């Protein structure tokens, strides 16, 4: 299929427009964060004297070291466990295909339609009865369960496209099911696993609703959840609030930039095989 020059330019213009739509809000946050604390900047007006100290003030006011440590602990509790469970379940449903596996997969698909807001009230009472309110486990355990529908579906979509010839050859060499999974399929699935890890990291880091409902102590929330307490304290100081928001966004941006190749590789791999 031959693409005309006009179509190429239209595609480039569309990409530039989408890029601007994505970048402009971040530019607005950054410009606003440089204004004098306590002011109400309008639009994208640059301040005469940039106040870079706003980032340090926001860092100290929000107690960023404690929030960063809390977010890291929550990430370590959610992401590795969710990846292990999803990889095992995806391998079973997508490659081993046990009896009743299709029904189990349909249940996971139905779980994709379940919004966080729809379970937050019963989840609150369940966590309360377990005695986990105001602890990091109140965020970790629900997130693992709520991420499972997408994570299992993601890994199943990868394993279902793996050639059966590899498994048959390994079986002929005497490989057990565990050896088949660990020594053959896991190494070949690293792009899918790493991209899933990136998504789970970003979603956990940006988790807001569960953090503010199930945990009262801001230092035990995710950084995005702690932003609610920071906003309540500094909600009238727009530059400081914007500086705090940028500090919270920075780690997720760094992680995505570092692992973007693995993420794109997994997406392209799925598009080629699908």
Buried (B, 14 or more C-beta within 10 A) or exposed (E): EEEEEEEEEEEEEEEEEEEEEEEEEEEBBBBBBBBEBEEEBEEEEEBEEEBEEBBEBBBEBBBBEBBBEBBEBBBEBBBEBBBEBBBEBBBBBBBEEEEEBEEBBEEBEEBEEEEBEEBBEEBBEBBEEEEBBBBBBBBBBBBBEBBBBBBBBBBBBBBBBBEEEBBEEBEEEEBEBEEBBEEBBEEBBEBBBBBBBBBBBBBBBBBBBBBBBBBEEBEBBBBBBBBBBBBEBBEEBBBBBBBBBBBBBEBBEEBBEEBEEBBEBBEEBBEEEE
